[in-house]
């Protein structure tokens, strides 16, 4: 064949090859979403020093870093993209619920947070009969006794099957829903400013963002004492292989002590003994 003709064919086919190759590479990219801006920046910059969520996820994701692209968006927007199923998408720190298990795949637990508690702003009178840390209250009974009280929550997240069910049964007038981004810090800021008498928060969330929060907390009946965060992904061939690799890393011989050490760096010293008790039940 004429060399000039061969060269011409190669020149014409090169863009097609490049496009196909680029598409193949893009098909292997895994888009990992975070709904917290500060977490997103630390994940992107591989900085594990500021936050338990970031440190534990970077530990779990460390073998897979070259194939990951971190993105910042609310959970609602992430789920909108994930339901389309057009790309390999994952979200960090998601609770496994029955509804989600039907649609998505989950990693093994990556982090453990002490369970949600009901916080009451100190400007309000303490609830009678719930003076000890372990006194358990029922949300429906509380708001029947205090019909004008309101609880501040986010509509961007799931609080887990148990709490979601309890919250859904409350009258709408007793709930203030925050819809904006940065629910983690936004909820605490609004609660601190007195927008509502109550809010449902993680102790770790308070310890990180507002250690001097002027509030008391109560145990919520039937609410689990700890919550597990997982990587939640769309069901694609790439993400299934990705989750398998993540799980291999999480079940390695060295993972237990390393993951415990990472957690303890961010846990209030007075809560570490209780935390270890729960950690040993899971990992």
C-alpha positions as CSV (number, residue, x, y, z in Angstrom):
1,X,0.0,0.0,0.0
2,X,1.2,3.5,-0.8
3,X,2.9,5.0,2.2
4,X,1.2,8.3,1.7
5,X,-2.2,6.5,1.7
6,X,-1.3,4.7,4.9
7,X,-0.2,8.0,6.5
8,X,-3.5,9.6,5.5
9,X,-5.6,6.8,6.9
10,X,-3.6,6.9,10.2
11,X,-4.1,10.7,10.4
12,X,-7.9,10.3,9.8
13,X,-8.3,7.4,12.3
14,X,-6.2,8.9,15.1
15,X,-9.0,11.3,16.4
16,X,-11.4,8.4,16.5
17,X,-8.9,6.2,18.5
18,X,-8.1,9.1,20.9
19,X,-11.8,9.7,21.5
20,X,-12.5,6.1,22.2
21,X,-9.5,5.8,24.4
22,X,-10.6,8.9,26.4
23,X,-14.1,7.5,26.8
24,X,-12.7,4.3,28.1
25,X,-10.6,6.1,30.6
26,X,-13.6,8.2,31.7
27,X,-15.7,5.1,32.1
28,X,-13.2,3.9,34.7
29,X,-13.3,7.1,36.7
30,X,-15.3,6.9,40.0
31,X,-16.9,10.1,41.1
32,X,-17.0,10.3,45.0
33,X,-19.3,12.9,46.4
34,X,-19.2,14.8,49.7
35,X,-21.9,17.2,50.9
36,X,-19.6,19.0,53.3
37,X,-17.4,21.7,51.6
38,X,-14.5,21.5,54.1
39,X,-14.5,17.6,53.8
40,X,-14.5,17.9,50.0
41,X,-11.5,20.2,50.1
42,X,-9.6,17.9,52.5
43,X,-10.5,14.8,50.5
44,X,-9.3,16.4,47.3
45,X,-6.1,17.6,48.9
46,X,-5.5,14.3,50.7
47,X,-5.5,16.0,54.1
48,X,-6.6,13.6,56.9
49,X,-5.8,15.9,59.8
50,X,-9.0,17.9,60.3
51,X,-11.9,15.5,60.4
52,X,-12.9,12.0,61.4
53,X,-14.9,11.5,58.2
54,X,-12.1,12.6,55.9
55,X,-9.4,10.6,57.7
56,X,-11.4,7.4,57.7
57,X,-12.5,7.7,54.1
58,X,-8.9,8.5,52.9
59,X,-7.7,5.5,54.7
60,X,-10.3,3.3,53.0
61,X,-9.8,4.8,49.6
62,X,-6.0,4.9,49.7
63,X,-5.5,2.0,47.3
64,X,-7.9,3.5,44.7
65,X,-6.9,7.2,44.6
66,X,-5.7,7.3,40.9
67,X,-9.2,6.3,39.7
68,X,-11.2,8.7,42.0
69,X,-12.5,12.2,41.2
70,X,-14.0,14.0,44.3
71,X,-17.0,16.2,43.8
72,X,-18.9,18.5,46.1
73,X,-22.7,18.4,46.1
74,X,-25.7,17.9,48.4
75,X,-27.0,14.4,49.0
76,X,-30.2,15.2,47.2
77,X,-28.4,16.2,44.1
78,X,-26.1,13.2,44.3
79,X,-29.0,10.9,44.5
80,X,-30.6,12.5,41.5
81,X,-27.5,11.7,39.5
82,X,-27.2,8.2,41.0
83,X,-30.8,7.3,40.1
84,X,-29.9,8.0,36.4
85,X,-27.2,5.4,36.8
86,X,-25.1,6.9,33.9
87,X,-21.8,7.0,35.7
88,X,-19.8,5.4,38.5
89,X,-20.9,7.5,41.5
90,X,-20.4,7.1,45.2
91,X,-21.3,9.2,48.3
92,X,-19.3,9.1,51.5
93,X,-20.7,8.5,55.0
94,X,-24.1,7.1,54.1
95,X,-26.2,5.0,56.5
96,X,-27.5,1.7,55.1
97,X,-31.3,1.8,55.0
98,X,-33.8,-0.7,53.6
99,X,-34.8,1.7,50.8
100,X,-31.2,2.4,49.8
101,X,-30.2,-1.3,49.8
102,X,-32.6,-1.9,46.9
103,X,-31.0,0.7,44.7
104,X,-27.3,0.9,45.7
105,X,-24.3,-1.1,46.8
106,X,-22.5,-0.4,50.0
107,X,-19.0,-0.9,51.3
108,X,-18.3,-2.4,54.7
109,X,-18.4,0.2,57.5
110,X,-15.7,2.9,57.1
111,X,-16.4,5.0,60.2
112,X,-18.4,4.9,63.4
113,X,-20.1,7.8,65.1
114,X,-21.7,7.8,68.5
115,X,-25.5,7.8,67.9
116,X,-27.8,10.8,67.4
117,X,-29.0,12.5,70.5
118,X,-31.8,15.1,71.0
119,X,-30.2,18.4,72.0
120,X,-32.1,21.0,73.9
121,X,-31.0,24.7,73.9
122,X,-30.0,25.8,77.4
123,X,-32.4,28.8,77.2
124,X,-35.2,26.3,77.8
125,X,-36.3,24.5,80.9
126,X,-34.8,21.0,81.3
127,X,-37.2,18.2,80.6
128,X,-38.5,16.7,83.9
129,X,-37.7,13.1,84.4
130,X,-34.8,13.0,81.9
131,X,-32.0,14.3,84.1
132,X,-29.5,11.5,83.6
133,X,-27.4,10.9,80.5
134,X,-29.1,7.6,79.8
135,X,-32.7,8.6,80.4
136,X,-34.6,7.7,77.2
137,X,-37.3,9.8,75.7
138,X,-39.8,9.1,72.9
139,X,-40.1,11.9,70.4
140,X,-43.9,11.5,69.9
141,X,-44.5,11.7,73.6
142,X,-42.3,14.7,74.0
143,X,-44.1,16.7,71.4
144,X,-47.5,15.7,72.7
145,X,-46.5,17.2,76.0
146,X,-44.9,20.2,74.3
147,X,-47.1,20.9,71.3
148,X,-45.5,24.2,70.5
149,X,-41.9,23.0,70.6
150,X,-40.0,22.5,67.4
151,X,-37.0,20.3,66.4
152,X,-34.5,21.5,63.8
153,X,-33.5,18.8,61.3
154,X,-32.0,18.6,57.8
155,X,-34.0,17.3,54.8
156,X,-30.7,16.5,53.0
157,X,-30.0,13.3,54.9
158,X,-31.4,10.1,56.4
159,X,-31.2,9.8,60.1
160,X,-31.5,6.0,59.8
161,X,-34.6,3.8,59.6
162,X,-35.6,4.2,63.3
163,X,-35.3,8.0,63.6
164,X,-36.6,8.6,60.1
165,X,-39.8,6.7,61.1
166,X,-40.1,8.7,64.3
167,X,-39.6,12.0,62.6
168,X,-42.0,11.3,59.8
169,X,-44.8,10.7,62.4
170,X,-44.3,14.1,64.1
171,X,-46.7,16.9,63.1
172,X,-45.2,19.2,60.5
173,X,-45.7,22.2,62.8
174,X,-43.2,20.6,65.2
175,X,-40.4,20.4,62.6
176,X,-38.1,23.0,61.0
177,X,-36.5,21.6,57.9
178,X,-33.2,23.0,56.7
179,X,-32.8,22.5,53.0
180,X,-29.6,24.4,52.2
181,X,-26.1,23.0,51.7
182,X,-23.6,22.5,54.5
183,X,-26.3,21.0,56.8
184,X,-23.6,19.7,59.2
185,X,-22.4,23.2,60.2
186,X,-25.6,25.0,59.2
187,X,-27.9,23.0,61.6
188,X,-25.6,23.7,64.5
189,X,-25.3,27.4,63.7
190,X,-29.1,27.8,63.5
191,X,-29.7,25.8,66.6
192,X,-27.0,27.8,68.5
193,X,-28.8,31.0,67.4
194,X,-32.1,29.7,68.9
195,X,-34.2,28.9,65.8
196,X,-35.6,25.9,67.6
197,X,-35.7,24.4,71.1
198,X,-34.5,21.0,69.9
199,X,-32.2,19.5,67.3
200,X,-30.9,16.0,66.5
201,X,-27.2,15.9,66.3
202,X,-24.2,13.6,66.6
203,X,-22.0,14.2,69.7
204,X,-19.0,14.2,67.3
205,X,-20.7,16.8,65.2
206,X,-21.1,19.1,68.2
207,X,-17.5,18.4,69.4
208,X,-16.1,19.3,66.0
209,X,-18.1,22.4,65.1
210,X,-19.3,23.9,68.4
211,X,-17.6,22.3,71.5
212,X,-19.0,25.2,73.6
213,X,-22.6,24.7,72.4
214,X,-25.0,25.8,75.2
215,X,-27.2,22.8,75.2
216,X,-28.1,19.6,77.1
217,X,-28.7,16.3,75.4
218,X,-31.0,13.3,75.8
219,X,-31.0,9.7,74.6
220,X,-33.7,9.0,72.1
221,X,-35.6,5.8,72.7
222,X,-34.9,3.0,70.2
223,X,-32.3,5.1,68.5
224,X,-29.1,3.0,68.0
225,X,-26.1,3.9,70.3
226,X,-23.9,4.3,67.3
227,X,-24.2,4.9,63.5
228,X,-22.0,3.4,60.8
229,X,-20.9,5.3,57.7
230,X,-20.5,3.5,54.4
231,X,-19.5,4.3,50.9
232,X,-22.7,4.1,48.9
233,X,-22.4,3.6,45.1
234,X,-24.4,3.1,42.0
235,X,-24.6,-0.5,40.7
236,X,-22.1,-0.7,37.8
237,X,-19.4,-3.1,36.9
238,X,-16.7,-0.6,37.8
239,X,-18.2,0.3,41.2
240,X,-18.8,-3.3,42.2
241,X,-15.1,-4.0,41.6
242,X,-14.2,-0.8,43.4
243,X,-16.3,-1.8,46.5
244,X,-14.6,-5.2,46.5
245,X,-11.2,-3.6,46.6
246,X,-12.3,-1.2,49.4
247,X,-13.6,-4.1,51.4
248,X,-10.4,-6.0,51.0
249,X,-8.5,-3.0,52.4
250,X,-11.0,-2.7,55.3
251,X,-10.6,-6.4,56.3
252,X,-6.8,-6.5,56.1
253,X,-4.8,-7.6,59.2
254,X,-3.5,-4.1,59.9
255,X,-6.8,-2.3,59.4
256,X,-8.4,-2.8,62.8
257,X,-5.7,-1.0,64.8
258,X,-5.1,1.7,62.2
259,X,-8.8,2.5,61.9
260,X,-9.2,2.6,65.7
261,X,-6.3,4.9,66.0
262,X,-7.7,7.3,63.4
263,X,-11.1,7.4,65.2
264,X,-9.6,8.0,68.6
265,X,-7.8,11.1,67.3
266,X,-11.2,12.8,66.9
267,X,-13.1,11.4,69.8
268,X,-13.6,13.4,73.0
269,X,-11.3,11.7,75.7
270,X,-14.3,11.2,78.1
271,X,-16.1,9.2,75.4
272,X,-13.2,7.0,74.3
273,X,-13.9,4.1,76.6
274,X,-17.6,3.9,75.5
275,X,-16.5,4.4,71.9
276,X,-14.0,1.4,72.0
277,X,-16.8,-0.8,73.4
278,X,-19.0,0.0,70.3
279,X,-16.0,-0.1,67.9
280,X,-15.2,-3.7,69.0
281,X,-18.7,-4.8,68.2
282,X,-18.3,-3.9,64.6
283,X,-14.7,-4.1,63.5
